[in-house]
Amino acid sequence: MTHTKGASEQMATGVSVIAGTSDHSLCGWRVRTEWPVPELLPWSGDDRRPDIWIRMGQVPGELDGTVRKHPLVQVNERGWLRFTVRNVADYLVRDGNEVVIDTAHSPDTADVALFLLGSVLGFLCHQRGLLPLHASCVEYEGKVFAMAGHSGAGKSTLAALLLAQGARLLSDDVTVIDIRAEGGPLVLPTYPRQKMWRDTLDKLGIAPGRYLRNTVQLQKFDRKVTDLFQPARTHLDGVCQIHLQLRESGLRIEALDGLPAVRMLYENVYRRIAAGLLGRSDQVFADCALLGGQLAHHALVVPNGLDTLARHGDDLGRLMGGLR
Amino acid sequence: MMRAAPRENVWLASYPKSGNTWMRIALGALRDGEAAFDLARMTNNIGIFLAMRHRLDMALDIDSSDLSAEEVHLLRPKIYGLIDTQGRQTTIWKIHDCWMRTADGEALFPSDVTAATIYLVRDPRDVAASFAHHFEVDIDRAIDLMADPAYRVAAKANSAHFHLPQHYSTWRNHVLSWLDDSGHDPLTIRYEDMVADLASTLKRVCATLGWSSSDAAIEAAVAATRFDRLRAEESAGKFPESLRGDRPFFRRGIAGGWRDTLTPAQATRIERDHGDVMARLGYL
């Protein structure tokens, strides 16, 4: 880990100062951050300049030249994006390579990094022309699958069940895809943590890691899975959309082809509204159409209920292992 | 704030177990026509449940599960005009929250996006029996919860919910919040009047919604939503909102069933807790 005292470069707008920085790896980028992000692995790559800077500073309440607004997001004419999470932080995300964090919290809170590794990662991807899916991603028996679904669909739970079957994790919750990489779509692995609800951890017999939110309705913890992490950029083989069904007692999988696959991908684009505010709607749709034609896509129907699901780890392994 | 033009919203509000689902199904049958009646699809198409977590997530491009209950509550009024209503200008929303303001002072169901408010109400002694069945508690516990001003659902701290936290308050406060505090001047529909004469009740609702439904259409909708028919369809697995286990959602569908279900002491407790509002609505 590289530590430097003070920032080596000053920013264009007001920067308050800086305790220290460290370099980490995220999606293969060298990320230099003034805010602690213990979820990330330390940078162990070459001595390139940082790909992304995360700094502390002031974020204006209203961006100059704002052209589009949503309740939590503003975008200005330069494509800079302002994101606010009340009681946590304001984030300014620009040019796909810089994040300014404005927060009253002290660095020991997990909240600021939680949204940095969630929404802000999604915004950076859109600015960099990458496709983020709301999906967890694992490598299992030599194949890489993203498991997509909205919050609460069971992405992390299914990934945890597969990890117990010998899979390795590439990402939890947000799967970053480089559609136009040579040789087909690549997954850019994020970091070796899972974000899980307390009841899921208990049911699967997993010890909770860091408590993620102080004032939550749902107690979320992280789960460190460094030994089960696959950090190399890897070809993506397929996407499964998770469908929870109340009356299912087992798991089944159905192929999705053509337009249903494109629609499924589009509906699972992470921070899709922000992509629209950034003027990228058409590009995102084109990416989904391209990806829809390239890969195997499936609907993965699973029982809605942790008790039932927890008993089906073996079945899940068999189903996923059978996908080609 | 740049927003899409406000769509018109109809709030179909009630304390739970007061006929909200029945009314949604009847309005669905009326809107789509009896020939197209399909219970399996109906409840998705009309009376959309506003407290579904994913609707807020989709509208605001966030994961509300990362936010505290208080943070989510402040965001709830921000979603109107941002929810995909499948092109419909007027959207009917099913609501069980009491009418209230957020900590920021914003109305949870703001007047300026409201086309009409329909408030469904039922004798709380019957509500108690139905509530106990639905939520799998005994009747005394149901009576306790109906008298708890802090009563909230989907707010448990250690597990996932598909619904956002909703504040019910007491049965009495719930009624008064919608009838008096909201300023919406709702059309109040009694469950007992639906049981006695659904056709007349639907006519009043149609007048409020501005629907010009013929008498024949209303009669067809009444036929499609007869209790025995709903119950049979549920038994055949065609009702998507069935309860867990073998308990039927459509339980008895009658008015005054409390007389053979509640003890005199239980009925007296309810009358003591909510008597003034019961009297106002003709229940005492």
Interface residues (C-beta under 8 A of the other chain):
Chain A: R68 K69 H70 P71 L72 V73 V85 R86 N87 L114 F115 G118 S119 H150 S151 G152 W197 R198 D199 T200 R213 T215 V216 Q217 L218 Q219 K220 L246 R247 R271 R272 I273 A274
Chain B: M1 M2 R53 H54 D57 M58 L60 D61 I62 D63 S64 S65 D66 L67 S68 A69 E70 E71 V72 L74 L75 K78 L82 A155 A157 N158 S159 A160 H161 F162 P165 G237 P240 S242
